[in-house]
Amino acid sequence: MEYYHQKLFHAGQQLLISAVRERFWPTFARDLARSVIHKCVACFRVKPRVQDQLMADLPPERVTPCLPFRRVGVDYCGPFLVGYPYRKNRPVKCFVAIYICLVTKAVHLELAADLTTQAFLATLKRFSSRRGKPELIMCDNARNFVGAKRELDELRKLFNNQQFQEQAIREASEDKIDFKFIPARSPNFGGLWESAVKSFKTLFKRTIGTRSLIHDEMLTVLVQIEAILNSRPLTPVSNDPADFEALTPGHFLIHRPLTAIPEPNLDSIPEGRLAAWQRNQQFLQQLWKRWSEQYLSDLQNRTRWMRRKENLAIGTMVVLKDENQPPLKWQLGRITEIHPGPDGNIRVATVQTKDGSYRRGISKICVLPIRDNSNSTPEET
């Protein structure tokens, strides 16, 4: 069966069985042909299959209640064309930095001049000044994000190495921002901010299209889209007319959706009839109760990757998926390090190739069907 498979230029299952049965009549021919094709490395390289694993539990950053924008994810989208009213030159490219709260899914939009580290740090300063300093920022491994982390680390080291500074400087240096990067080219690890980018692009392109806006118009559109995104329901909308309004990120920011009608003026009501602090606290408790009972419980449902698979092992020969190259040009490599998750399952691995070592999610790793993976090198294979 292997001989005929090679002779017929890696033929498919039906042609292979037909050719073999001209001279032989093997038992369980279909199973044998399927096994031969499945173990053929050349056929696998043409149509590789990526790995998957049981869907992991939500990380603690997503399920632990905290103040809005205390733990955020960030991503860029664009480019967009922006002009200036007092300049006669052509519109310039700009980008939009999307900050999303990992707990409440509240969105904050900032306009970035370019993709440099300085521009990202400028958006981070404006975001921190308006929403408060975050304790955790999750993002991908884009170069501007890595450079920003490097500059913040150098600044923090500078503060920590200085002696005899005032107490305020020491407290500021200790209250640092922690960056957490997802594996490169693994957008499924950052689905929360990828979804926010998709929602923003949908609203922006359907309204603005390909037109270029003036800088002030662009800022106004960004703020309006931010209000709309912060008014989207987190939980399913009930059909009961007597039911409360749907829970939105705006409830955690201003205690109501940002696109809702303002509440009536209560200045004419005596202060003794309003228990403001107690009602405010009760309202906040109801928000977090609905968040945990309705929104959080819905997030725990696994819609994909519902079965546990065999974990990757060190020394396994693999192919790294690259969307910009055809499958036959994908790099060969060997797994040199595995990174188990909290549940012990492997979803990230370090792969050594001829061009270097890369840390990738298993959605970018295709395991070659080689029986013995310990005695060959990528070049020999």
C-alpha positions as CSV (number, residue, x, y, z in Angstrom):
1,M,0.0,0.0,0.0
2,E,2.9,2.4,0.8
3,Y,4.6,1.5,-2.5
4,Y,1.5,2.2,-4.5
5,H,0.9,5.4,-2.6
6,Q,4.4,6.7,-3.6
7,K,4.2,5.3,-7.1
8,L,0.9,7.1,-7.8
9,F,2.3,10.5,-6.6
10,H,0.6,10.3,-3.2
11,A,-2.8,9.3,-4.5
12,G,-6.0,9.7,-2.5
13,Q,-7.9,6.9,-0.8
14,Q,-10.2,5.8,-3.6
15,L,-7.5,5.7,-6.3
16,L,-5.1,4.0,-4.0
17,I,-7.5,1.2,-3.1
18,S,-8.5,0.8,-6.8
19,A,-4.9,0.5,-7.9
20,V,-3.9,-2.1,-5.2
21,R,-7.0,-4.3,-5.9
22,E,-5.9,-4.8,-9.5
23,R,-3.2,-7.3,-8.2
24,F,-4.1,-7.8,-4.5
25,W,-7.1,-8.0,-2.3
26,P,-6.0,-6.8,1.1
27,T,-8.4,-7.2,4.0
28,F,-9.6,-3.9,5.6
29,A,-8.3,-2.0,2.6
30,R,-10.0,1.2,3.4
31,D,-8.6,1.3,7.0
32,L,-5.1,0.5,5.6
33,A,-5.2,3.1,2.9
34,R,-6.5,5.7,5.4
35,S,-3.6,4.8,7.8
36,V,-1.0,5.1,5.0
37,I,-2.2,8.5,3.9
38,H,-2.5,9.7,7.5
39,K,1.1,8.8,8.3
40,C,2.6,10.2,5.1
41,V,4.6,13.3,5.9
42,A,4.5,14.7,2.3
43,C,0.7,14.5,2.3
44,F,0.5,16.1,5.7
45,R,2.8,19.0,4.7
46,V,0.4,19.8,1.9
47,K,-2.7,19.9,4.2
48,P,-1.5,20.2,7.8
49,R,-3.8,20.0,10.8
50,V,-3.3,22.3,13.7
51,Q,-3.6,21.1,17.3
52,D,-6.3,21.9,19.8
53,Q,-7.0,21.2,23.4
54,L,-9.8,21.3,25.9
55,M,-11.0,24.9,26.3
56,A,-9.4,26.3,29.5
57,D,-11.2,28.0,32.3
58,L,-11.4,31.8,32.3
59,P,-8.3,33.4,33.9
60,P,-8.6,35.1,37.3
61,E,-8.3,38.5,35.7
62,R,-11.7,38.0,34.0
63,V,-13.7,36.5,36.9
64,T,-12.5,38.5,39.9
65,P,-14.6,41.6,40.5
66,C,-12.7,44.9,40.6
67,L,-13.1,48.6,39.6
68,P,-13.6,49.3,35.9
69,F,-10.4,49.6,33.9
70,R,-8.3,48.2,36.7
71,R,-7.3,45.2,34.5
72,V,-7.5,46.0,30.8
73,G,-6.6,44.5,27.4
74,V,-5.3,46.7,24.6
75,D,-5.1,46.4,20.8
76,Y,-4.6,48.6,17.7
77,C,-6.8,48.9,14.7
78,G,-6.4,50.9,11.5
79,P,-5.0,52.7,9.7
80,F,-7.5,55.5,9.2
81,L,-7.0,58.8,7.3
82,V,-7.2,62.0,9.3
83,G,-6.8,65.6,8.0
84,Y,-6.2,68.9,9.7
85,P,-8.2,72.0,8.8
86,Y,-5.3,74.5,8.7
87,R,-3.0,72.3,6.6
88,K,-3.1,71.9,2.9
89,N,-1.2,68.6,2.8
90,R,-2.8,65.2,2.3
91,P,-4.5,63.4,5.1
92,V,-2.2,61.3,7.3
93,K,-2.6,57.8,8.6
94,C,-3.5,57.3,12.3
95,F,-4.5,54.4,14.4
96,V,-7.0,53.7,17.2
97,A,-5.9,52.2,20.5
98,I,-8.8,50.2,22.1
99,Y,-8.6,49.6,25.8
100,I,-11.2,47.1,27.1
101,C,-11.9,46.2,30.8
102,L,-11.3,42.5,31.3
103,V,-14.1,42.3,33.9
104,T,-16.9,44.6,32.7
105,K,-16.0,44.8,29.0
106,A,-16.1,48.6,29.1
107,V,-14.3,50.2,26.2
108,H,-12.0,53.2,26.0
109,L,-10.8,54.6,22.6
110,E,-7.7,56.6,22.1
111,L,-6.3,58.1,18.8
112,A,-2.7,57.1,18.2
113,A,-0.6,59.1,15.7
114,D,1.5,56.1,14.6
115,L,2.7,52.7,15.6
116,T,5.7,53.9,17.6
117,T,6.3,53.2,21.3
118,Q,6.1,56.9,22.1
119,A,2.6,57.1,20.5
120,F,1.4,54.1,22.5
121,L,2.8,55.5,25.7
122,A,1.0,58.8,25.0
123,T,-2.3,56.9,24.6
124,L,-1.5,55.0,27.9
125,K,-0.9,58.3,29.7
126,R,-4.2,59.8,28.5
127,F,-6.1,56.6,29.3
128,S,-4.6,56.5,32.9
129,S,-5.4,60.2,33.4
130,R,-9.1,59.6,32.6
131,R,-9.8,56.1,33.8
132,G,-7.2,55.6,36.5
133,K,-3.9,53.8,36.5
134,P,-4.4,50.1,35.6
135,E,-2.7,47.3,37.5
136,L,-2.6,44.9,34.6
137,I,-2.4,45.4,30.8
138,M,-2.8,42.4,28.5
139,C,-1.8,42.7,24.9
140,D,-0.1,40.8,22.1
141,N,3.5,40.7,21.2
142,A,3.5,43.7,18.8
143,R,6.8,45.6,18.7
144,N,5.3,48.8,20.0
145,F,3.8,47.0,23.0
146,V,7.1,45.3,23.8
147,G,9.0,48.5,23.5
148,A,6.5,50.2,25.8
149,K,7.1,47.5,28.4
150,R,10.9,47.9,28.1
151,E,10.7,51.7,28.7
152,L,8.4,51.3,31.7
153,D,10.7,48.6,33.1
154,E,13.7,51.0,32.7
155,L,11.8,53.8,34.3
156,R,10.7,51.6,37.2
157,K,14.3,50.4,37.7
158,L,15.5,53.9,37.7
159,F,13.1,54.8,40.5
160,N,13.9,51.7,42.5
161,N,17.7,52.3,42.3
162,Q,17.5,55.9,43.4
163,Q,18.2,56.2,47.2
164,F,16.9,58.7,49.7
165,Q,13.9,59.7,47.6
166,E,10.7,60.9,49.0
167,Q,8.0,58.5,50.1
168,A,5.7,59.5,47.3
169,I,8.3,58.5,44.7
170,R,8.8,55.1,46.4
171,E,5.1,54.4,46.4
172,A,4.8,55.4,42.8
173,S,7.6,53.1,41.8
174,E,6.1,50.2,43.7
175,D,2.6,50.7,42.2
176,K,3.9,49.7,38.7
177,I,1.9,48.6,35.7
178,D,2.2,44.9,35.0
179,F,2.2,43.8,31.4
180,K,1.1,40.3,30.4
181,F,1.7,39.2,26.8
182,I,-0.1,36.5,24.9
183,P,1.8,34.1,22.6
184,A,2.7,35.6,19.2
185,R,0.3,35.1,16.3
186,S,-2.3,33.5,18.7
187,P,-5.3,35.9,18.5
188,N,-7.6,33.3,20.2
189,F,-5.7,34.1,23.5
190,G,-6.9,37.7,23.2
191,G,-10.4,37.2,21.9
192,L,-11.9,39.8,24.2
193,W,-10.1,42.8,22.7
194,E,-10.2,41.2,19.2
195,S,-14.0,41.2,19.5
196,A,-13.9,44.9,20.6
197,V,-11.8,45.7,17.5
198,K,-14.4,43.9,15.3
199,S,-17.3,45.8,16.9
200,F,-15.5,49.2,16.5
201,K,-14.7,48.5,12.9
202,T,-18.2,47.5,12.1
203,L,-19.7,50.7,13.5
204,F,-17.0,52.9,12.0
205,K,-17.0,51.5,8.5
206,R,-20.8,51.4,8.2
207,T,-21.0,55.0,9.2
208,I,-17.9,56.7,7.9
209,G,-16.8,54.3,5.1
210,T,-13.6,55.3,3.4
211,R,-14.0,59.0,3.9
212,S,-11.2,60.9,5.7
213,L,-12.2,63.0,8.7
214,I,-10.8,66.1,10.2
215,H,-9.0,65.5,13.5
216,D,-11.8,67.0,15.6
217,E,-14.4,65.0,13.7
218,M,-12.4,61.9,14.3
219,L,-12.2,62.5,18.0
220,T,-16.0,63.1,18.1
221,V,-16.8,59.9,16.2
222,L,-14.5,57.9,18.5
223,V,-16.2,59.2,21.7
224,Q,-19.7,58.5,20.2
225,I,-18.7,54.9,19.2
226,E,-17.2,54.5,22.7
227,A,-20.5,55.4,24.2
228,I,-22.4,53.0,21.9
229,L,-20.0,50.1,22.8
230,N,-20.4,50.8,26.5
231,S,-24.2,50.7,26.1
232,R,-24.3,47.2,24.5
233,P,-26.0,44.6,26.7
234,L,-23.8,42.0,28.5
235,T,-26.7,39.7,29.3
236,P,-29.5,38.6,27.0
237,V,-32.4,41.1,26.8
238,S,-35.6,39.8,28.4
239,N,-38.9,39.8,26.6
240,D,-40.7,40.6,29.8
241,P,-41.8,44.3,29.7
242,A,-41.7,44.4,33.5
243,D,-38.1,43.2,33.6
244,F,-35.2,45.5,34.4
245,E,-33.0,46.9,31.6
246,A,-30.2,44.8,30.4
247,L,-26.8,45.0,32.2
248,T,-24.3,47.1,30.2
249,P,-20.7,48.3,30.8
250,G,-22.2,51.8,31.3
251,H,-23.8,50.6,34.5
252,F,-20.4,50.1,36.1
253,L,-19.2,53.5,34.8
254,I,-22.1,55.9,35.4
255,H,-24.8,53.5,36.7
256,R,-26.7,53.6,33.4
257,P,-26.1,53.0,29.7
258,L,-24.3,55.9,28.2
259,T,-26.9,56.2,25.4
260,A,-29.9,56.2,27.9
261,I,-32.1,59.1,28.6
262,P,-30.9,61.1,31.7
263,E,-32.8,60.6,34.9
264,P,-35.2,63.3,36.1
265,N,-34.0,66.0,38.4
266,L,-34.3,65.2,42.1
267,D,-33.3,68.6,43.5
268,S,-36.9,69.4,44.6
269,I,-37.1,66.3,46.8
270,P,-36.0,66.8,50.4
271,E,-32.7,65.3,51.3
272,G,-34.2,63.4,54.2
273,R,-36.3,61.3,51.8
274,L,-33.3,60.1,49.9
275,A,-30.9,57.6,51.4
276,A,-28.3,58.3,48.7
277,W,-25.3,56.3,50.1
278,Q,-27.4,53.3,51.0
279,R,-29.2,53.3,47.7
280,N,-25.9,53.7,45.8
281,Q,-24.3,50.8,47.6
282,Q,-27.4,48.6,47.1
283,F,-27.4,49.5,43.4
284,L,-23.7,48.5,43.1
285,Q,-24.3,45.2,44.9
286,Q,-27.2,44.5,42.6
287,L,-24.9,45.2,39.6
288,W,-22.2,42.8,40.7
289,K,-24.8,40.2,41.6
290,R,-26.3,40.3,38.2
291,W,-22.7,40.3,36.7
292,S,-21.9,37.1,38.6
293,E,-25.2,35.3,38.1
294,Q,-26.0,36.2,34.5
295,Y,-22.9,37.4,32.6
296,L,-20.2,35.4,34.4
297,S,-22.1,32.1,34.3
298,D,-22.7,32.5,30.6
299,L,-19.0,33.0,30.0
300,Q,-18.2,29.6,31.5
301,N,-20.0,27.7,28.8
302,R,-17.6,25.9,26.4
303,T,-18.7,26.3,22.8
304,R,-15.5,24.9,21.2
305,W,-12.7,22.5,22.2
306,M,-14.9,20.5,24.6
307,R,-12.7,17.3,24.7
308,R,-9.3,16.8,26.3
309,K,-6.6,15.9,23.8
310,E,-3.1,14.4,24.2
311,N,-0.6,17.0,25.2
312,L,2.4,17.9,23.2
313,A,5.8,16.4,24.2
314,I,9.3,17.9,24.2
315,G,11.2,16.7,21.1
316,T,8.1,16.4,18.8
317,M,8.7,17.4,15.2
318,V,6.1,20.0,14.2
319,V,5.3,22.5,11.4
320,L,4.6,26.2,12.3
321,K,1.5,27.6,10.6
322,D,2.1,30.9,8.7
323,E,-0.9,32.5,7.0
324,N,1.4,34.5,4.7
325,Q,3.1,31.4,3.3
326,P,1.8,28.3,1.5
327,P,1.8,25.1,3.6
328,L,4.8,23.6,1.9
329,K,6.9,26.6,3.0
330,W,5.9,26.5,6.6
331,Q,8.9,26.1,8.9
332,L,9.9,22.7,10.4
333,G,10.9,22.7,14.0
334,R,11.1,20.7,17.2
335,I,9.4,21.5,20.5
336,T,12.0,22.4,23.1
337,E,9.8,23.6,25.9
338,I,6.2,23.3,26.9
339,H,4.1,25.7,29.0
340,P,1.3,24.0,31.0
341,G,-1.8,25.9,32.0
342,P,-3.3,25.9,35.4
343,D,-5.2,22.7,34.6
344,G,-2.1,20.9,33.4
345,N,-3.0,21.0,29.7
346,I,-0.5,22.3,27.2
347,R,-1.7,25.2,25.0
348,V,1.6,27.0,24.4
349,A,4.9,25.6,23.4
350,T,8.4,26.9,22.4
351,V,9.5,25.6,19.0
352,Q,13.1,25.6,17.8
353,T,13.5,26.1,14.0
354,K,16.5,26.9,11.8
355,D,15.8,30.6,12.1
356,G,15.4,30.7,15.9
357,S,13.1,29.8,18.8
358,Y,9.5,30.9,18.8
359,R,6.7,30.7,21.4
360,R,3.5,29.8,19.8
361,G,0.0,28.6,20.8
362,I,-1.1,25.1,19.7
363,S,-3.4,26.7,17.1
364,K,-0.3,27.5,15.1
365,I,1.4,24.1,15.6
366,C,0.9,21.1,13.3
367,V,2.4,17.8,14.6
368,L,4.1,15.7,11.9
369,P,2.9,12.1,11.7
370,I,6.4,10.7,12.5
371,R,6.7,7.5,14.5
372,D,10.1,8.2,16.1
373,N,10.6,11.9,16.8
374,S,13.8,11.6,18.8
375,N,16.4,10.7,16.2
376,S,16.0,13.2,13.4
377,T,16.6,16.9,12.9
378,P,14.5,19.5,11.0
379,E,17.0,19.5,8.2
380,E,17.1,15.6,7.9
381,T,13.3,15.5,7.9
